[in-house]
Structures are given as structure tokens and as C-alpha cells.
Amino acid sequence: MEHEEQQHPTHIPEQTRDLSGIRVPMLISGIFHCLVALSWFSTCFLFFIGIPLLVLGIFEIIMFGKLNAPPHEQNALRSKCKTYAILDICSILLFNLPSMICGIILITNQNQFDR
């Protein structure tokens, strides 16, 4: 009789948290930041206002991808998500209403990091 070895997985993958209440508004906000930045770039005198919006939009789209990581890496991104949410709310000063709404949703969904 041959002895059959049972193969046990050596690495059990960590369960990722469902952060869809944070990821989706962050992606939407990043897209709207880029679109509003392009509209500011089309003006002759106020094109420089679009530069911070474009940078913030790119950072938020990158953060969207990083939030699909394991929970220990997601916890490290918690403060950045809160900072982006506050900047989204402040974007109403540059006439970016959809991003402000997404920022409010991001602030209210911060408790998803605790699950």
C-alpha cells in the first residue's frame, strides 16, 4: 500500500474586505476631477486651476486600484482615503459638484475599514 500524502495549502490567501462603498465613489470622483480639469484647461486665463484637479484625479484613480489589496495594506491607506475625501469636498470651490458628493459619500463610508 502506498502512503498518499495529503497536500495542504501552504499559503492561505487573506480575505479582502468589500470596500465598494469607498472604491466606487473614489473612481467616479477621479474621473470627474479629470473631466473638470480638462474643461479648465480649455479656458485662456484660468487654465492653471485645472492642474491640481488633474493631479488629484490621477491620484484617486491610482488609489482605486490599491484598495483591492489585502486588509493589512488597506488599513495603511485609510488616512489617504480620508484626505482625498476632504479634498473632494473642497473641490466645490472649483465648481466640481459630482466630486463633492463623492467626497461626502467617502467620509460617511469610512467605517468599511473597520469590518
VENNORHU-V467779 format. One record per run of one state. SS is the DSSP state (~ for helix, > for strand, _ for the rest). FROM is the first residue (numbers start at 1). TO is the last residue. Records with the same first field share a line. If there is no record, write none. Layout:
BEGIN
SS = FROM-TO + FROM-TO
END
This chain:
BEGIN
_ = 1-19 + 42-48 + 67-70 + 77-77 + 95-96 + 109-109 + 115-115
~ = 20-41 + 49-66 + 71-76 + 78-94 + 97-108 + 110-114
END
